[in-house]
């Protein structure tokens, strides 16, 4: 008898060997269109469910911003292209040739004082965050046998687009008051979502903070430990105080090897994506495999776009057998599947996943 998705999820996070393998893939729009066409799926069909992938129900806030503000005063020094727009956070978005080349211009890039930053009108209003539906949606999904997740936010990665990339890095180096004020705005937002998710009884909470470049962290480990680690520790500690059995999932692209021991120390359960072009997932498994579930490890910079179907199969089988030797592994590409990934490689990925779930 085939194991249920909930049972397979809990076997995975508890490192209990069973028959079956959690897997999933998500796609950039152009790649998604090809997948839908190949499998005859309509625009409203849920790809993960239709293809037997890990398909948890995700509960998120219904509303968390006030009515639109006038952000024009933050952009008087530039000409705004006709195809650009300002989002609800005040960030000017300029489309590029593809999704990954979108350009952001930050509203607070020219701010020089804490007072200017405090005066920004679009910081989250915690009283305007609607999480009243979390418990009902969670209970309803569990009755249907689904795993329930909840996205509970970012810290650094939701802060710098408002302040400016270079400006945020300079603040972290020399402007402690500004850095703490900005990060606390994200922290307070995340804490409200965290408490709501824990009290609703979700199975896994999900956080993300891209702090890694291809070869190293975007800034020093010392600064990460000063500004970010204490906030993640408080968020995750609050979560575990409410529900000790809840699973914590964290995403960062790039080489984050320097802070993996810190993440484990403050309670991390699942690390995504352990990007193989940046750090060796097999070394991570060898050192932290009894404490961490590795989610991903299949390169979207290398084998998925440029490997042969046989190379994709070999890579996926090796990952399942070694990274998943104790079941503590989720098979997935290390990021969204890009348009240049051949359909044959997507099918090879799915073929191996089916081998371990038949």
C-alpha positions as CSV (number, residue, x, y, z in Angstrom):
1,X,0.0,0.0,0.0
2,X,1.4,3.4,-1.0
3,X,2.3,5.7,1.9
4,X,0.2,8.9,2.3
5,X,1.8,12.2,1.6
6,X,1.4,13.3,5.3
7,X,3.1,10.0,6.5
8,X,5.9,10.4,4.0
9,X,6.4,14.0,5.0
10,X,6.7,13.1,8.7
11,X,9.0,10.1,7.9
12,X,11.2,12.6,6.0
13,X,11.5,15.2,8.7
14,X,12.0,12.5,11.4
15,X,14.6,10.7,9.3
16,X,12.6,7.4,9.4
17,X,13.3,5.2,6.4
18,X,10.1,4.2,4.4
19,X,9.2,3.4,0.9
20,X,8.6,6.6,-1.0
21,X,10.3,9.9,-1.8
22,X,9.1,13.5,-1.4
23,X,9.7,15.5,-4.6
24,X,8.6,18.6,-6.4
25,X,9.5,21.1,-9.0
26,X,8.3,24.6,-9.7
27,X,8.7,26.5,-13.0
28,X,9.3,29.8,-14.6
29,X,6.2,30.7,-16.7
30,X,7.7,29.7,-20.1
31,X,8.8,26.3,-18.7
32,X,5.4,25.8,-17.0
33,X,3.6,26.4,-20.3
34,X,5.6,23.6,-21.9
35,X,4.9,21.2,-19.0
36,X,1.2,22.0,-19.1
37,X,1.1,21.4,-22.8
38,X,3.0,18.2,-22.6
39,X,0.8,16.7,-20.0
40,X,-2.4,18.2,-21.3
41,X,-3.0,20.3,-18.2
42,X,-5.3,23.3,-18.2
43,X,-4.5,26.7,-16.7
44,X,-6.4,25.9,-13.5
45,X,-4.9,22.4,-13.0
46,X,-2.5,22.2,-10.1
47,X,0.8,20.9,-11.6
48,X,2.2,19.4,-8.4
49,X,-1.0,17.5,-7.6
50,X,-1.5,16.3,-11.2
51,X,2.1,15.0,-11.4
52,X,2.1,13.4,-8.0
53,X,4.5,15.9,-6.5
54,X,4.7,17.1,-2.9
55,X,1.8,19.5,-2.8
56,X,1.1,21.0,0.6
57,X,-1.6,23.5,1.4
58,X,0.0,26.9,2.2
59,X,-1.9,29.3,4.4
60,X,-1.0,33.0,4.1
61,X,-2.4,36.3,5.3
62,X,-5.3,37.7,3.2
63,X,-4.4,41.4,3.7
64,X,-1.3,43.1,5.1
65,X,-1.1,46.5,3.5
66,X,-3.0,49.7,3.8
67,X,-4.6,51.5,0.8
68,X,-2.1,52.8,-1.7
69,X,0.3,55.6,-0.7
70,X,1.7,58.3,-3.0
71,X,5.4,57.4,-3.4
72,X,6.1,60.0,-6.1
73,X,8.3,62.1,-3.7
74,X,10.8,59.2,-3.6
75,X,11.4,59.2,-7.3
76,X,11.6,62.9,-8.3
77,X,15.3,62.4,-9.3
78,X,14.7,59.8,-12.0
79,X,12.7,59.3,-15.1
80,X,10.3,56.4,-14.6
81,X,9.9,54.2,-17.7
82,X,6.4,53.7,-19.1
83,X,6.4,50.0,-18.4
84,X,7.4,50.4,-14.7
85,X,5.3,50.4,-11.7
86,X,5.5,51.1,-7.9
87,X,4.3,48.3,-5.7
88,X,2.6,48.4,-2.4
89,X,5.9,48.6,-0.5
90,X,7.0,51.7,-2.5
91,X,9.5,49.8,-4.6
92,X,9.8,50.9,-8.3
93,X,9.8,47.8,-10.5
94,X,11.3,48.0,-14.0
95,X,10.8,44.8,-16.1
96,X,13.8,43.3,-17.8
97,X,14.2,40.9,-20.7
98,X,13.1,38.0,-18.3
99,X,11.9,37.6,-14.8
100,X,15.4,37.4,-13.3
101,X,16.5,40.7,-14.9
102,X,13.8,42.7,-13.2
103,X,15.3,45.9,-11.8
104,X,14.2,47.3,-8.4
105,X,14.8,50.9,-7.3
106,X,14.4,51.5,-3.6
107,X,12.3,54.3,-2.2
108,X,14.7,55.0,0.7
109,X,17.9,54.9,-1.3
110,X,18.5,58.6,-0.7
111,X,17.5,58.7,3.0
112,X,20.3,60.0,5.2
113,X,18.7,60.0,8.7
114,X,16.8,57.6,10.9
115,X,13.9,60.1,11.0
116,X,13.5,60.0,7.2
117,X,13.3,56.2,7.4
118,X,10.9,56.2,10.2
119,X,8.7,58.6,8.2
120,X,8.3,56.1,5.4
121,X,4.5,55.4,5.0
122,X,4.5,51.8,3.9
123,X,5.9,49.9,6.9
124,X,3.6,47.0,7.7
125,X,0.7,47.9,10.0
126,X,0.3,44.8,12.2
127,X,-3.3,45.6,12.9
128,X,-4.0,45.2,9.2
129,X,-2.7,41.7,8.9
130,X,-5.6,39.2,8.6
131,X,-4.7,35.8,9.9
132,X,-8.2,34.9,11.2
133,X,-8.6,32.1,8.6
134,X,-5.4,30.2,9.5
135,X,-6.9,27.7,12.0
136,X,-10.0,26.9,9.8
137,X,-7.9,26.4,6.7
138,X,-5.3,24.3,8.5
139,X,-7.9,22.0,10.0
140,X,-9.7,21.6,6.7
141,X,-6.5,20.7,4.9
142,X,-5.5,18.1,7.5
143,X,-9.0,16.5,7.3
144,X,-8.2,16.0,3.6
145,X,-4.9,14.4,4.4
146,X,-2.7,17.3,3.2
147,X,0.5,18.7,4.8
148,X,0.0,22.3,5.8
149,X,2.7,24.9,5.4
150,X,2.8,28.6,6.1
151,X,5.1,31.2,4.6
152,X,6.3,33.5,7.5
153,X,8.6,35.9,5.8
154,X,12.1,37.2,5.3
155,X,14.4,39.6,7.2
156,X,17.3,40.9,5.2
157,X,15.7,40.1,1.9
158,X,12.5,42.1,2.7
159,X,14.6,45.0,4.1
160,X,17.2,45.9,1.5
161,X,14.7,46.4,-1.5
162,X,13.1,49.2,0.5
163,X,16.4,50.7,1.8
164,X,18.6,50.0,-1.2
165,X,21.1,47.2,-1.7
166,X,24.3,49.1,-1.2
167,X,22.7,51.4,1.4
168,X,21.6,48.5,3.5
169,X,25.1,47.0,3.5
170,X,26.6,50.3,4.5
171,X,24.0,50.7,7.3
172,X,24.9,47.2,8.6
173,X,28.5,48.3,8.8
174,X,28.2,51.8,10.3
175,X,24.5,52.6,11.1
176,X,23.3,50.3,13.8
177,X,20.2,52.3,14.7
178,X,18.9,52.4,11.1
179,X,19.7,48.7,10.5
180,X,17.8,47.7,13.7
181,X,14.8,49.9,12.9
182,X,14.4,48.5,9.3
183,X,15.0,44.8,10.3
184,X,12.6,45.1,13.2
185,X,9.8,46.1,10.8
186,X,10.2,42.8,9.0
187,X,10.8,41.0,12.3
188,X,7.5,42.2,13.8
189,X,5.6,41.3,10.6
190,X,7.2,37.8,10.6
191,X,6.5,37.3,14.3
192,X,2.8,37.9,13.9
193,X,2.7,35.4,11.0
194,X,4.8,32.9,13.0
195,X,2.5,33.0,16.1
196,X,-0.6,32.6,13.9
197,X,0.9,29.6,12.0
198,X,2.0,27.9,15.2
199,X,-1.3,28.4,17.0
200,X,-3.2,27.2,13.9
201,X,-1.2,23.9,14.0
202,X,0.5,24.0,10.6
203,X,3.0,21.2,9.9
204,X,5.8,23.3,8.5
205,X,6.7,27.0,8.6
206,X,8.8,28.5,5.8
207,X,11.2,31.4,5.8
208,X,13.6,32.7,3.3
209,X,16.6,35.1,3.2
210,X,19.0,35.1,0.3
211,X,22.2,36.0,2.0
212,X,24.6,33.9,-0.1
213,X,26.5,34.7,-3.3
214,X,28.0,32.1,-5.6
215,X,31.1,31.7,-3.4
216,X,30.4,33.2,0.0
217,X,28.0,35.2,2.1
218,X,26.9,38.6,0.8
219,X,28.3,40.2,3.9
220,X,30.4,38.9,6.8
221,X,29.3,36.1,9.0
222,X,30.0,38.5,11.9
223,X,27.3,40.9,10.7
224,X,24.9,38.0,10.1
225,X,25.4,36.8,13.7
226,X,24.9,40.4,15.0
227,X,21.8,41.3,13.1
228,X,20.0,38.3,11.7
229,X,20.8,35.2,13.9
230,X,19.3,36.7,17.1
231,X,16.0,37.6,15.2
232,X,15.8,34.1,13.6
233,X,16.5,32.6,17.0
234,X,13.7,34.5,18.6
235,X,11.2,33.7,15.8
236,X,12.0,30.0,15.8
237,X,12.2,29.8,19.6
238,X,8.7,31.4,19.8
239,X,7.5,28.9,17.2
240,X,8.9,25.9,19.1
241,X,7.6,27.2,22.5
242,X,4.0,27.1,21.0
243,X,4.5,23.8,19.1
244,X,7.7,21.8,19.7
245,X,6.9,19.4,16.9
246,X,6.6,22.0,14.1
247,X,9.1,21.8,11.3
248,X,11.2,24.9,10.3
249,X,12.2,25.3,6.6
250,X,14.6,28.0,5.5
251,X,15.8,29.1,2.0
252,X,18.9,30.9,0.9
253,X,20.5,30.6,-2.5
254,X,24.3,30.6,-2.7
255,X,27.1,29.5,-0.5
256,X,25.8,29.7,3.1
257,X,28.2,27.1,4.5
258,X,29.6,29.5,7.1
259,X,26.2,29.9,8.8
260,X,24.8,26.4,8.6
261,X,26.1,25.5,12.1
262,X,24.4,28.6,13.4
263,X,21.1,27.7,11.7
264,X,21.2,24.2,13.1
265,X,22.1,25.6,16.5
266,X,18.9,27.8,16.6
267,X,16.6,25.0,15.5
268,X,16.5,24.7,11.7
269,X,15.0,21.4,10.4
270,X,15.0,21.8,6.5
271,X,17.6,23.7,4.5
272,X,16.8,24.7,0.9
273,X,18.3,24.6,-1.7
274,X,21.9,23.5,-0.8
275,X,22.8,24.8,-4.3
276,X,25.3,22.3,-5.7
277,X,27.1,24.9,-7.8
278,X,27.9,26.8,-4.6
279,X,28.3,24.2,-1.8
280,X,28.6,20.4,-1.8
281,X,25.3,18.9,-0.6
282,X,27.1,15.6,0.2
283,X,29.5,17.4,2.6
284,X,26.5,19.1,4.2
285,X,24.8,15.7,4.6
286,X,28.0,14.2,6.0
287,X,28.3,16.9,8.7
288,X,24.7,17.7,9.5
289,X,22.6,14.9,8.0
290,X,21.3,13.7,11.3
291,X,20.0,17.2,12.2
292,X,19.0,18.6,8.8
293,X,16.7,17.6,5.9
294,X,18.2,18.7,2.6
295,X,15.6,20.0,0.2
296,X,16.9,20.1,-3.4
297,X,20.6,19.7,-4.4
298,X,19.7,19.2,-8.1
299,X,21.5,22.1,-10.0
300,X,19.5,24.5,-12.1
301,X,22.7,26.2,-13.2
302,X,24.2,22.9,-14.4
303,X,22.6,19.5,-14.8
304,X,19.0,20.6,-15.4
305,X,19.6,23.0,-18.3
306,X,22.9,21.5,-19.7
307,X,23.0,17.9,-18.7
308,X,21.7,15.0,-20.8
309,X,18.6,13.1,-19.6
310,X,20.9,10.3,-18.5
311,X,22.9,12.7,-16.4
312,X,19.8,14.1,-14.8
313,X,18.6,10.6,-14.0
314,X,22.1,9.7,-12.5
315,X,22.2,12.9,-10.5
316,X,18.7,12.4,-9.1
317,X,19.2,8.7,-8.2
318,X,22.5,9.4,-6.5
319,X,20.9,12.2,-4.5
320,X,18.1,10.0,-3.3
321,X,20.4,7.1,-2.4
322,X,23.0,9.2,-0.6
323,X,21.3,12.3,0.7
324,X,18.2,10.3,1.4
325,X,19.9,7.3,3.0
326,X,18.0,8.0,6.2
327,X,14.9,9.4,4.3
328,X,16.0,13.0,5.3
329,X,15.9,14.4,1.8
330,X,13.4,16.1,-0.5
331,X,14.2,15.8,-4.3
332,X,13.8,19.1,-6.1
333,X,15.7,21.4,-8.5
334,X,17.6,24.1,-6.6
335,X,15.3,26.8,-7.9
336,X,12.6,27.4,-10.4
337,X,13.1,25.4,-13.6
338,X,14.2,27.9,-16.2
339,X,12.9,28.2,-19.9
340,X,16.2,26.7,-21.3
341,X,15.7,23.4,-19.4
342,X,14.9,20.8,-22.1
343,X,11.6,19.0,-21.7
344,X,13.5,15.7,-21.9
345,X,15.4,16.7,-18.7
346,X,12.2,17.6,-16.9
347,X,10.8,14.2,-17.9
348,X,14.0,12.5,-16.7
349,X,13.6,14.1,-13.3
350,X,10.0,13.0,-13.0
351,X,10.9,9.5,-14.2
352,X,13.4,9.0,-11.3
353,X,10.9,10.4,-8.8
354,X,8.3,7.9,-10.1
355,X,10.8,5.0,-9.7
356,X,11.1,5.7,-6.0
357,X,7.3,6.2,-5.5
358,X,5.9,3.2,-7.4
